[in-house]
Amino acid sequence: MTWNEAIWIAARVCLVAMFPFSAIDKVWHWKNSLAQTNAGRSPGTGGLPGAPLLLVLAILVEGLTPICIVTGCLDRPAAVLLAGFCVVTAFLYHPFWAYPDFFSAGDDSVAREHFWQFVKNFGLVGGLLLVVFAGTLESPFAILRPATWSSRPG
């Protein structure tokens, strides 16, 4: 294995490492996960219809797509699927705009906690889209040429 391949694999592992643990947590704490799905996360809203099926699908997505992304087997479709999952999760479970305490004083703002989870999900979407659209291995030294560009347009 070359340094390029090792860096590539390490970056992908870091990008998706949390998802298998999240899938295991959902299985391990099924009742709590199902209750969370049934209850909904926005104030004053109900849960999602078909919660058990959606929970099983979430477990499959979080458990299988990281394997594809790390191994490079169907990595681009898996990254698209996982990116979509992150977008849906951000909007359904972290609607920071629905909480009135965003600008309140103190450290216990529910809205701010959801805001950071929302933003984190979109950071993951960005990394996953790089797997989709920048899927080639290059030498670590290639990023230094030309030094003023981080990528090359079209």
N, C-alpha and C positions, 0 to 999 in steps of 0.2 A: 504494500500500500504506500502510495506517495503522500507527501505532505499535503498536496492539494486535496486528495481524497479524504485524508484524515480531518482536515479543516472543514471540508464540505459536510462530512458526516457529523462532526461535532456540532456544527452550526444547526443542522437539522434536528439533532437530538435536543439541543437547547431550546429550539423553537417549539417543539411539540411535547416536551417532557411532562408537562402538567396534565395532558389529556388522558393518558392511560390511568394515572392516579385518580383523576376525577371520575373516570368510568368505574374503577374499582370501588371508590367511595359510594357511588350511586348504587352499586350492587350490594355492598356491605351494609349500607344504611337505606335499604329499599323503602321502608315505611316513611322515613323522614323525607326522602327524595320525592316520593309520590305525594306526600302531603304538601310539600313545597310547590310541586307542579299543580296540584289540585287547588291550592289556595290562591295562586297568582302572586305576583310580587308588587304590583302597583296598588296604591291605596284605593280601596273601594271597588276593586275589580274581582271578578271570579277567576277560577282557574282555567286551564286550557282544556278543550274537549278532547277526549281520547287520551287522557294523561298516561295511563299505563303503556299504551303503544308508543307514545312520544318519548317516554322515558327509556324504553327498550331501544328505540332508534338512536337516542342520544348516547346510550351506552355503546352501541355498535359503532357509531361515528367516532366517538372519543377513543374507543379501543382499537379500531382497525386502521383508520386513516393515518395515525402516526407511524404505524409499521410500514405502510406503503411509502410514506414520505421519507423515512429514514433509509429504507432499502432501495429506493429509486424505482420500485415496481408500481406502475400506475401512479407515480408521485404527483403529476400535475392534476389529474382528475381528483385525486384525494385531497390535494391542497385547495382546489376550488370548493369541494364539498365542505371541508373544515372551515374555510374562510366564510362561506355562507352560514354555517352553523354559528360561528362567532358573531356575525352580524345579527342574526335572528336572536341569539341569546342576549346580546347587548340591548336590543330594543324591547324584548319581552321581559327580561329580568332585571334590568338596570335603568329604568326610566327615571333618571335623577330629576327631571323636570316636573315630575308628579308629586314631589315632596316639598313642603313649604319651608323647610329649615336650611336651605342651601347657604344663605347668607347669615344665619344665626350665629351668635357668639358661642364659643365652647367647642369642645373636641368631639362631641357626640352627634354630629349632623349625619342623618341617614342619607340625605341627598348628596352630600359630598362623597360619602363612601360609594354610593352608586355611580357617581360621576367618574371616579377613578377606575372603577370596574368597567364602566362603559368605554372609557378611553383605552384601557388596557386591551379590551377586546379588539378595538380597531388597530392597535399596535400589532397584535397578532395577525390581523387580516393583512396588514402591510407586509409582514414577513412571509406569510403564506403566498401572497401574490408574487413576491420575488421568486419563490420556488416555481411558480407557474410561468412567469415571463422572463426570468433571468436564469434559466435552468442549465447553464453550461459551466463546466469547470474551467477556471483559468488559473494561471500561476498567481500566487500571492503577489508577485512582483509586477504583474500586469496592472494592478490597481494604481501603481505609481506612475504609469505612462498614459497619457500626459498628466502631469501632476495637478493641473487646474480643473480636470473634469472628473466627476465621480461616476459618470456613465457616458456612453456615446449615443447621441440621438440617432434615430432611424438609420 
